[in-house]
Amino acid sequence: MRSFFNPDNFLWRWFGKLADYVMLSCVWILCCIPMVTIGASCIALYDATAHCVRGNEGGTYKRFFRTFKRELGRGIVMTIFWAVLCWLLNAGYQVVSQLADTGNVWAVLSIVYFCTLFIPLGTACWAVALESRFTYSFGDLHRNAFIFTFAHLPHTFAMAALLVLAINVCINLFPLIMVIPGLLTYLQSFFAERVMKKYMPSET
C-alpha cells in the first residue's frame, strides 16, 4: 500500500504527465484564441514540453509564457505565412479533386498531390521544433526546416502522421482537444529531439 502512494510510482507519474498534457493544452488553446498567436503558442508548447515534461526541469507554465512572449513577434509572422500557404494548398487540392472526376489522369494527380502534402506538414513541424532550440532568420528557419524534412524522412513522416491523426481525433472527438495538443507535442518531441541533439553544441 505504501508503494501505491509513493510519488515515484508509475501510476502517479502517469497521472502527473496526463495533468501536464491537459494543463498545457488548455494554456495553448487560450493563447491561440487571437489566431495570429498560433505560431508562438506552438513554439511555446514544444519548448515547455521538451524541457519540462520530458526533461523534468520544472517551471513548466512559467517557461511556456516566457517562450510565448519571446516568440510572439516571430510567431505572428509564421502564423500568417502558414495560414496563407495552407489556404493555397487547400485551394489547389480542391481544384485537383474536382478535376479527378473527369479522368484517370487527374485522379492519379489528386492522389499524388495529397501525398505530397506531407512535405509542408513536415516542414511546419520542424520549423516549430527548430525555432524553440536555435536562433535563425525567418528565411533560414524555413530553409533548414525544409532540409530537415528530407534529411530525416522517417522522423518527418512520424511527426506529420501524428499531426494528421491528432487533427482528425480533435475534429471527431472535440472534447479531446483538452489533452491532444500536449500529448501530440510530447510524442513529436521524441522524434525531433533525437535529431536536433546531433546539432546542439556539446557541453564542456
N, C-alpha and C positions, 0 to 999 in steps of 0.2 A: 504493500500500500504506500509505503514511504517513497518508493521509486516512482510511483504513479504521479505524485505531486512534485517530483523533482523537476525544476525548470529546464533541466537538460534532457528530460525525457523526450523521445522522438515525437510523441503525440503533441506535447505542449509546444515544441519547436515548430511543428507543422502548423498549429493554430496561430502561433506568432507570425509565421510567414503569411498565412492567409489574411490575418489582420492587416499586415503591411500592404498586401495586394489591394485590399478593399479601401484602405485609407488613401493610399497613393492614387488609386483610380478615381476616388472622389475628388481629391485635390486637383488631379489632372483635368477632370470634367469641368470643375469650377473655373480653372484657368483658361479653358478652351472656349468658354461662353462668348467672349468678344469675337471669336472666329479667327481674326488676324493673329491671335496669340497661339494658335495651334502648334506652330513650329517650335516656339520657345517652350511650350508645355511638354512637347515630346522629348526635347533635349533634356529638360529638367527631370522628366520622369526616368529617362535612361540613366542619367548621371546618378540620381538618388538610388535607383535600383542596383546599379553595378557596384557602387561604393558602399552603400549602407545595408541593403537587403542581402546582397551576395557577399560583400566584403566585411559586413558586421562592423562598420566604422562608427555607427551611432549618429544621432542628429539627423535622422532621415528627412524630416519635413523642413528643418532649417536649411539643409543642403538643397532641397528641392527649390525653395523660394529664392535662395541665393543664386542658384544657377538660372532660374527663370528670369530674375531681374537682370543678370549679366547678359543673357542671351536674347533679351526682349527685342532689341533693335534688329539684330540679325534674323531672329526668328520671324519677325513680321515680313521681312523681305522674302525669306524662304517660303512662308505660307502663301504669299501672293504668287510667287513663281510656280510653286507646285499646284496651286489651285488652277491657274491658267493652263498649265501643262496637262493636268488631269481632265479639264474641260475639253481641250483639243483632242486628247487621246480618246475620250469617250465619244466625242462627236465623230471622229474617224471610224470608231468601231461601229457606231450606229449606221453610218453610211454603208460600210462594208457588209454589215449584217443584212441590210435591206437588199443589197445587190446579190447576196448569196442565194436568194430565191430565183434569180434569173439564169443561173447556170452553174455547172460543176466547178468551173474555174474560180468564180467568185466565192463559192462555198469553201473551197480549199484555202483561198486567200483569207477568208474570215477566220478560219481556224489558225492559220499562221499568224495573223495579226493578234489574235487573242493570246497565243502562246508567247509572243514577243513582249507582251505587256509585263512579263516578269522582270524585264530589264529596268524600266523606270521604277517598278516596285522595289527591286533590289537596291537600286541607286539611292532611293529615298531612305531606305533602312540604313544603308551605310553612311549617308550624309548625317543622319541624326547621331549615330554612334561616334563617327569621327569628330563631329563638332563638339561632342561632350569631352573629348580627350585631347584634341590638338587645336592649334590656332592657325587658321587658314584665311585667305581672302575668300570672298564668295565664289569666285570662279575656280580657285584651286580646290576648294572643298568639294565642289560637284565634279570637277575633273578627277580627283582622287577617288571619290565615291564611285564614279563610273568605272575607273580602272579596277577597283576592288571587286566590283560586280562580276567582272570576267576573270580576274586573277584568282578568285576564291569562289568558284561557281557552286560547289556543294553547300558552302555556308550561305551563299546568297539565295540559293533555291530554298533552303530550310527556313531562312528568315522571311522570305517572300511568301512561302506556303503558310507559315504561321500567321502572317498578317492577313492573308485572304481568309483563312479559317476563322480568325478572330472577328473579322468584319461580318462574315456570314452568321456566326453564332450570335453576335450582338443584334443583327437585323432580325433574326428569327426568334431569339430569346432575349428581348431587350433588357430585362432586369439584370442580366449578367454583365451589362456594361459597368456595373459597380465593382466588378472584380477582374474582368478580362483585360483592360489596358495594363494593369500592374503585372498580371500573370504573363501576358504576351511579352512585355518588355523583359521580364525575368528570363523567360525561355530564350528569347532572341539574344540576350547578353551572353549566354553560354557559347554561342557561335561567334559573335562579334569579338568578345574579349579574347578568345583563343587566338584569333588572327591579330588583333591590334597589339597584343602583348609582344609580338615579334618586332613591332616598330617603336615600342616605348624605349626611352633611354635606360640603359642598365644602371642599377643602383650601385654606388661605390661605397 
